Amino acid sequence: MLASGRDNALLRFSLGNEYLKQGDAVKAAEHLRRAVEHDPKYSAAWKLLGRALTDAEAWSEALAAYQQGIAVAEARGDKQAAKEMSVFARRIEKQLGLKSDD
């Protein structure tokens, strides 16, 4: 489909999801980055991008993806996605030593 010029956010999301299922987080992240380039308001793609980057141990990039995804999800009223990404972002922040426990 990509070769025929049918590049879009949903196709890239689907490809990223499949690569992630196969354990290729780096390739998944490539497609998911393209998905959010096509549609910057695609909160599910931001969430999956954060997961792919986490699996690839690209912690700072994963955190940035989750933070962007949270902003997108909140703007769209997608409270569940924002909540889930907030949990994942906090875990990364804790791992990176960016936030201390209160």
N, C-alpha and C positions, 0 to 999 in steps of 0.2 A: 504493500500500500504506500509506503514511503517513496519507493522508486517511481510510482505512478503519479507522484505529486500530491498525494492526499494527506499531507502533513497537517495535523491539528492537535489541539490539547488532549482530546479524548484518546486518540491513537497513541500519543506519546505516554499518557497516563497508563494505558493498557500495556504497552510495551515495558514500561518501567515496572509495573506490577508483576509481570511475568518474569522479567529478569530477577527481580527480588525473590520471587518464589523459587527460582532455580539457584539462588545463592550468589548471584553476581551483583553485589550491591553497587559496585563502581559503574557498571553498564546501566543499571537501573537508575542511578542518580543522573547520568547523562540524559536519559530520556525524560526523566521527571523535571529536570531543569528546563528542557525545551517545552514541556507541558505548561509550566508556569510562565514561560516567555510568551507562549501563545495566548494564555489566559491568566493574567496575574491575580484574578479574583477566584481562582479554582482552589478552594480551601483543602479539598481532599488531596489534591496534587501536592500542596505544600506539606501536608501531614506525611504523605508517603515519601516525599523527598527528604524530610527530616529523618524518617526511619531508615531510608537507604544510606544516608550520610552517617547516621549513628552506626549502622551495621558495618560501614566502611571505616569506622573509627575516625571520621573527619569531624571531630567534636565541635569545633568553632563554627564550621559551616552548617552542621546540623542544628546548632543552637540558633543561628541566624535564620535558617529556614523555618524553624518552629516559631520564632518571634514574628517573622513576616506572616506566617500562616495564622497565628493568633490574631494579628491585626486584621487580616482579611476576613477571618471567620467572625470576629466580633462586629465588623462593619456590615456583614451580611446577616447578622442575627443567628448565626450557626453556633449556638452556645455549647453544644455537646463537643463539637470539633475543637473549639477554643479551649474548653476545659481539658480535653485529652492532651492537646499539644502543650498546654501549660504544665501538666504533670511531667511530660517528657522533657520539656525545657528545664524545669526545676532539677530533674535528675542530672542533667548534663551540667548545669550550673554548679551543683553540689560536687560533682565529680571533678570539675575544673577548679573548684575552690573559689568560685565567684560569689557565693552566698554562704553565710553561716547560718546554722540553726538558731532560731530565737529561743 
